[in-house]
Amino acid sequence: MPEPVITRFAPSPTGFLHIGGARTALFNWLFARRHGGTMLLRIEDTDRERSTTAAIDAILDGLKWLGLDWDGEVVYQASRADRHRDAVAQLLADGRAYRCYATPQDLEAMRELARAEKRPPRYDGRWRDRDPAEAPAGVKPVIRLRAPLDGTTTLNDAVQGSVTWANKDLDDLVLLRSDGSPTYMLAVVVDDHDMGVTQIIRGDDHLTNAARQMQIYEALGWPVPAMAHIPLIHGADGAKLSKRHGALGVEQYRAMGYLPEALRNYLLRLGWSQGDQEFFSTDAMVAAFDLGGVGRSPSRFDFAKLENMNGHYLRAADDAHLVDQLVANLPHLPGGDALADRMDAGARAKLLAAMPGLKERAKTLVELLDGAQFLFAARPLAMDAKAAEILARSADVLPALLARLEALDDWTAATTEGAVRACAEETGTKLGQVAQPLRAALTGRSTSPGIFDVLAVLGREESLGRLRDAQPHHAAP
């Protein structure tokens, strides 16, 4: 019977959950769910000076917002330092590690010599077989792995294929620093082993780390998990991803109004493919995902493509779901705070009624919120420049429009459309020439959802009030 699949996402809390980390988390989550396994979450906080509570919170919140749930409790690497030291004690006892008393000056001299000889700087193994009795006074040793000096280390990677390193190029890495603190290389191996991780999926910037970590596994007599190193994400211009390309925290994508399901879909397609299919439901992602679909070349982040995908998800979304998403995200959207406290049942009902027209004109929740502003605007409406210009040149249309609409007892999109069309015929103008000033008066803008839908959503009293406010020489009460 095959062993259960266990993956892990292991971010360092020295900053936000960036977009590359989010994709790594997604791939681990999908692989685990596809195989009926579990995904664990480990916070690699051994760098105590740079690790922050705010960064940890941002990582956890970002994963929750993306819908990437993990199994079990979060593991904090720093809390396991005693276990890491125990593993080193085992290596020392087995002769697979040794105490190194090289001073900082010794190490600098080694680096200088390597530079002079135009070769990579490597520790020269001077304490590998030396008697500790020769140790200089007052020097606290580091503990180094007794790595193999010849032969090769080979990784059969699920994405990169077979990768081989000459052991002579891999020096005796430090396992414990002179203050007794474990290094990242050691901690990762011990934690992955103790957590039962069977499949490591991470960025290919860790590929060289894999060789060193495999040597630690071998020294400890532990099986090496399967590995997959996925290419990094580049900008649209092919350069390494930076903030100008989209190397932002997940919380910033939330603030830009992207839906979590759209961002998940976009990240899936960023380096993984299955034929020409672009759109995947969550269930379809889980059913389809495999490491064989991950390409070896860096993928390119494209904001325009993400925005188009988000627009697709907005238009296809259930209206009630979109209202829930918009309201839940108000604290994160520009200008959303002002509306957050006003989202009572009546305001939500207005949003729901307007949603069919609003979502057709938006690609993000920010645009959706902007388009919905007219629903909650205070009278008299502030007019943007274009709306003010339209009203100024159409002043003679408004009184006739108002009279027609005031005569209506039954107020629906259909009845108001009939009244507006009748007004256009009566005044001998085109429908657009009547609808334009009507839109400006009702929304304060020159664009909006369908004007008859706007009339229906605002209702009779509010619509007529806004029209009266926009009449020439009208004095607001």
Salt bridges, closest charged atoms under 4 A:
GLU44 OE2 - ARG42 NH2 2.80
ASP45 OD2 - ARG48 NH1 3.13
ASP47 OD2 - ARG50 NH1 3.60
ASP69 OD1 - ARG33 NH2 3.67
ASP71 OD2 - ARG33 NH1 3.35
ASP82 OD1 - ARG85 NH2 2.76
ASP106 OD1 - ARG126 NH1 3.87
GLU108 OE1 - ARG111 NH2 3.18
GLU108 OE2 - ARG115 NH2 3.13
GLU112 OE2 - ARG115 NH2 2.85
GLU117 OE1 - ARG119 NE 2.72
ASP124 OD2 - ARG126 NH2 2.89
ASP129 OD1 - ARG146 NH1 3.03
GLU134 OE1 - ARG130 NE 2.82
ASP157 OD2 - HIS229 ND1 2.65
ASP169 OD1 - LYS168 NZ 3.36
ASP171 OD1 - ARG212 NH1 3.15
ASP172 OD2 - ARG128 NH1 2.91
ASP191 OD2 - ARG42 NE 3.76
ASP191 OD1 - ARG80 NE 2.47
ASP191 OD1 - HIS84 NE2 2.86
ASP192 OD2 - ARG8 NH2 2.91
ASP192 OD1 - ARG42 NH1 2.79
ASP194 OD2 - ARG80 NH2 2.71
ASP194 OD2 - ARG83 NE 2.65
ASP194 OD1 - HIS193 ND1 3.08
GLU218 OE1 - ARG96 NH2 2.73
ASP237 OD2 - ARG244 NH2 3.33
ASP237 OD1 - HIS245 NE2 2.86
GLU261 OE2 - HIS321 NE2 3.01
GLU278 OE2 - ARG269 NH2 3.06
ASP319 OD1 - LYS359 NZ 2.69
ASP324 OD1 - ARG348 NH2 2.40
ASP370 OD2 - ARG445 NH1 2.93
GLU389 OE2 - ARG393 NH1 3.10
GLU406 OE2 - ARG468 NH2 3.03
GLU417 OE2 - ARG421 NE 2.97
GLU426 OE1 - ARG404 NH2 2.80
GLU462 OE2 - ARG466 NE 2.75
ASP469 OD2 - ARG379 NE 2.67
ASP469 OD1 - HIS474 NE2 3.51
